[in-house]
Amino acid sequence: MQAWAKDQKIGLSMLNFVGDPHSELTRALDLELTHEGPVVEKGLVGRCKRFAMYVVDGEIKIMRVSEGPDDPAGDNNPANTLADAMLEAITGNAAN
């Protein structure tokens, strides 16, 4: 995770990259990717859906998941989990 953070040049920012090697958080948030396409066709077992979360003092204030019927991983349209959309939601300029 640190190498990814370094590659993304987030250094000493307020962003935290967190790993979930045993999918504990993924399952607790009910975000496990179970659609047969990614699981059967690509072997992505126990993987997490694409999501973004804004957390303040341990409370989830905003949570966005990018997924669709034909796009269970959110790869084709991740827009609502990208930085611009999250910043708009956090500042109150978008519907949560």
N, C-alpha and C positions, 0 to 999 in steps of 0.2 A: 504494500500500500504506500509506503514511503517513497519508493521509486516512482510510482505513478504520480504522486503528489509533486515530486521534484520535476518530473517530465512536464507536468501541467503548470509549473511555475507558481504554485500557490504558497510555497514557503511559509512565511509567518502570518498568513491570512487567518481569518476566523473560520475557514472551512476545515472540517475534520473528515478524513478518509478513514473508514472503519471497515475492517474485514469481517466476514462471517463464514469462516471455513467449515463449520459444521451445520450451517443453515438454521441455527437456533433462532436468530432474529427474523429471518425470512419466514419461518413457519409461524412464529408468534404474531407476525403482522399479516399472516395469511397472504403472502406474496409469492409463494412457490409457483414456479412456472410448470404447470402440469398438462398443458395442451399437447396433444399427441404429435403435432408437427415438430416442434423443437426437441421434445423428449425422444420420440421414436426416430425421426429422420436425422437429427443432429446429435443425439446422445446427450442432450443437456439435462441431466437428471439432478434434481436438487438445486437448480439454479433459481435465482431471484428475478422477478419481473422488473422492468425498468421503472424506477420511481424516484421521487425527490421529496424530501421532508424538511420542514422548517420546525425546529424544536427549540423551545425556550424553557429553561429551568426544568428539563425533563418532561415537559408537556408538548405533545404534538399539536402545533397550531395550524399547520397546513400540510396536507399530504396529497400528492398527485401521482397517479399511476398512468403510464403510457401503455395502452393495450387496446386491441380491437378484435372483432370476430375473426378477421383474416390476418391479423397482426398481433398474435399473443405476446410477443416479446417487445412490442412497441418500437421495433426498428424502423418501420416505414414512416411513422409519424410520432417522434418523441417530443414534439413541440411543447406540450404542457409540463414537461419535466425539465426543460432546459432553463438555463439561468435567467433569460429575459422574462419568461412566463412566471417563474418563481419570484423574481424581484417585483414584478407587477402585483402578484398576489400578496406579497409581504407588505408592500406600501399601500395596499388597498385600491389599486387601480384595475383590478380584475375580479371576476366572480370566483369564489373558492369553491 
